[in-house]
Amino acid sequence: MAEKMLDRATYKKIKGMTREEMQSFLTNYYNNVMQDASEATLDIDELRKEIGGIKGVGEKRLDEIMMVIEKHLCS
């Protein structure tokens, strides 16, 4: 994920906000981030293929790695 810098215009706008405006701004920002995160996808088969292509990672180790990844994705 690319880090975006806060431009000067947005900084000045935030600086001049009231509490209600700031709350609305942060709520909208949070909702946008959550929407972007829910649209993110991960191709498990492609991931397995790329990890398997790393020198020194055999089938048994690959299975262990994939079990850990799947455990964290499903929780």
ABEGO torsion letter per residue (X at the ends): XBBBBBBAAAAAAAAABBAAAAAAAAAAAAAAAAAAAAABBBBAAAAAAAAAABBGBBAAAAAAAAAAAAAAAAX
